[in-house]
Amino acid sequence: MAASRYRRFLKLCEEWPVDETKRGRDLGAYLRQRVAQAFREGENTQMYESLARLHSNYYKHKYPRPRDTTFSGLSVEEYKLILSTDTLEEFKEMDKSMWKRLQEKFAPKGPEEKQTWARVLSRPRT
């Protein structure tokens, strides 16, 4: 009985898409991880039913929206682009102060570069 429930969970997880643009933050990957953990701790039928309703867009069909618009006026594709991990990293980079960016730019990249800087800085000035 538990084996058949586990197979249903696995099938549902396989159908849930994984968005590669959201590395470390993707719902599909998170659900796969949580399902495995839930079955290790003792599976939960209610969790399967909830995930199945979400996956089948049960609530989207039960409560249809009159228009597919957002407060910002952006499309789904534009939101996907903005919420991708790469774009969010670019925004974080833009938020850094000028001083932080300069420090990162001129920081030694590897151990050999660190040794070179240490030798240069340790030489006595003449």
ZASEVO-80181 format. One record per residue (C-alpha): residue in one letter; x, y, z. Coordinates in steps of 0.1 Angstrom, whole numbers, plus 5000, padded with zeros to 4 digits. Layout:
<sites>
+---------+------+------+------+
| residuo |    u |    v |    w |
+---------+------+------+------+
|       A |    X |    Y |    Z |
...
+---------+------+------+------+
</sites>
This chain:
<sites>
+---------+------+------+------+
| residuo |    u |    v |    w |
+---------+------+------+------+
|       M | 5000 | 5000 | 5000 |
|       A | 5028 | 5025 | 5010 |
|       A | 5048 | 5014 | 4979 |
|       S | 5019 | 5023 | 4955 |
|       R | 5015 | 5057 | 4973 |
|       Y | 5052 | 5063 | 4969 |
|       R | 5050 | 5055 | 4932 |
|       R | 5021 | 5080 | 4928 |
|       F | 5042 | 5106 | 4946 |
|       L | 5072 | 5099 | 4923 |
|       K | 5050 | 5101 | 4892 |
|       L | 5036 | 5134 | 4904 |
|       C | 5071 | 5147 | 4911 |
|       E | 5083 | 5137 | 4876 |
|       E | 5054 | 5156 | 4860 |
|       W | 5063 | 5187 | 4880 |
|       P | 5086 | 5208 | 4858 |
|       V | 5121 | 5219 | 4871 |
|       D | 5130 | 5254 | 4861 |
|       E | 5168 | 5254 | 4855 |
|       T | 5168 | 5293 | 4857 |
|       K | 5160 | 5291 | 4894 |
|       R | 5190 | 5271 | 4907 |
|       G | 5186 | 5264 | 4944 |
|       R | 5151 | 5280 | 4945 |
|       D | 5130 | 5259 | 4922 |
|       L | 5097 | 5245 | 4935 |
|       G | 5099 | 5213 | 4915 |
|       A | 5133 | 5205 | 4930 |
|       Y | 5122 | 5214 | 4965 |
|       L | 5091 | 5192 | 4962 |
|       R | 5112 | 5162 | 4951 |
|       Q | 5134 | 5167 | 4982 |
|       R | 5104 | 5171 | 5005 |
|       V | 5086 | 5140 | 4992 |
|       A | 5117 | 5119 | 4998 |
|       Q | 5120 | 5133 | 5033 |
|       A | 5083 | 5128 | 5041 |
|       F | 5085 | 5092 | 5031 |
|       R | 5115 | 5086 | 5053 |
|       E | 5096 | 5101 | 5082 |
|       G | 5063 | 5083 | 5073 |
|       E | 5044 | 5093 | 5042 |
|       N | 5014 | 5116 | 5042 |
|       T | 4984 | 5110 | 5020 |
|       Q | 4970 | 5145 | 5026 |
|       M | 5003 | 5160 | 5012 |
|       Y | 4999 | 5140 | 4980 |
|       E | 4963 | 5152 | 4975 |
|       S | 4973 | 5188 | 4980 |
|       L | 5002 | 5186 | 4956 |
|       A | 4980 | 5168 | 4930 |
|       R | 4954 | 5197 | 4932 |
|       L | 4982 | 5222 | 4927 |
|       H | 4997 | 5203 | 4898 |
|       S | 4964 | 5199 | 4881 |
|       N | 4955 | 5236 | 4884 |
|       Y | 4924 | 5227 | 4904 |
|       Y | 4921 | 5261 | 4920 |
|       K | 4929 | 5280 | 4888 |
|       H | 4899 | 5262 | 4872 |
|       K | 4877 | 5265 | 4902 |
|       Y | 4883 | 5302 | 4906 |
|       P | 4891 | 5315 | 4871 |
|       R | 4905 | 5350 | 4867 |
|       P | 4886 | 5374 | 4845 |
|       R | 4918 | 5387 | 4829 |
|       D | 4954 | 5375 | 4830 |
|       T | 4970 | 5408 | 4840 |
|       T | 4991 | 5419 | 4869 |
|       F | 4995 | 5451 | 4888 |
|       S | 5028 | 5458 | 4869 |
|       G | 5015 | 5449 | 4835 |
|       L | 5044 | 5425 | 4829 |
|       S | 5038 | 5392 | 4810 |
|       V | 5046 | 5357 | 4824 |
|       E | 5077 | 5355 | 4803 |
|       E | 5090 | 5388 | 4816 |
|       Y | 5084 | 5376 | 4852 |
|       K | 5103 | 5344 | 4845 |
|       L | 5132 | 5364 | 4832 |
|       I | 5132 | 5387 | 4862 |
|       L | 5129 | 5359 | 4887 |
|       S | 5157 | 5338 | 4872 |
|       T | 5187 | 5332 | 4895 |
|       D | 5211 | 5349 | 4870 |
|       T | 5190 | 5381 | 4868 |
|       L | 5187 | 5382 | 4906 |
|       E | 5225 | 5378 | 4909 |
|       E | 5229 | 5408 | 4885 |
|       F | 5206 | 5429 | 4907 |
|       K | 5226 | 5420 | 4937 |
|       E | 5258 | 5431 | 4919 |
|       M | 5241 | 5464 | 4910 |
|       D | 5232 | 5470 | 4946 |
|       K | 5268 | 5467 | 4958 |
|       S | 5286 | 5499 | 4967 |
|       M | 5314 | 5512 | 4946 |
|       W | 5339 | 5504 | 4973 |
|       K | 5328 | 5467 | 4975 |
|       R | 5330 | 5463 | 4937 |
|       L | 5366 | 5478 | 4937 |
|       Q | 5376 | 5454 | 4965 |
|       E | 5363 | 5424 | 4946 |
|       K | 5379 | 5435 | 4914 |
|       F | 5413 | 5439 | 4928 |
|       A | 5412 | 5410 | 4954 |
|       P | 5436 | 5382 | 4947 |
|       K | 5419 | 5353 | 4929 |
|       G | 5441 | 5324 | 4938 |
|       P | 5468 | 5313 | 4963 |
|       E | 5497 | 5321 | 4940 |
|       E | 5483 | 5356 | 4934 |
|       K | 5480 | 5360 | 4972 |
|       Q | 5517 | 5350 | 4976 |
|       T | 5527 | 5375 | 4950 |
|       W | 5508 | 5403 | 4968 |
|       A | 5523 | 5392 | 5002 |
|       R | 5559 | 5395 | 4987 |
|       V | 5552 | 5429 | 4972 |
|       L | 5537 | 5443 | 5003 |
|       S | 5564 | 5428 | 5026 |
|       R | 5593 | 5444 | 5008 |
|       P | 5609 | 5473 | 5026 |
|       R | 5605 | 5506 | 5009 |
|       T | 5638 | 5523 | 4999 |
+---------+------+------+------+
</sites>
